[in-house]
Amino acid sequence: MSIGANLIEGGASSSRLEFKKFYEIALRSANETKYWLCLLRDSGLVEKKESIIRLLNEVTEIANMLAAGVIKLKSKNF
């Protein structure tokens, strides 16, 4: 939920720097979510690991998109 919240807040930014900062925070939140999902997957507490793996794949895709966006925002050509 933090990923989306930071993206929405970034959309209301008053500067490019602030906008980039919210995207970076969203990326860190995506990476944190990957950590927790991996921990849950490896804990043995979940019977259906397929659902965790599906969520892990989705958050990895989101993190990759955010990382590409952050790289573009950091470039001088944007």
Secondary structure by P-SEA (a helix, b strand, c coil): caaaaaaaaaaacccaaaaaaaaaaaaaaaaaaaaaaaaaaaccccccaaaaaaaaaaaaaaaaaaaaaaaaaacccc
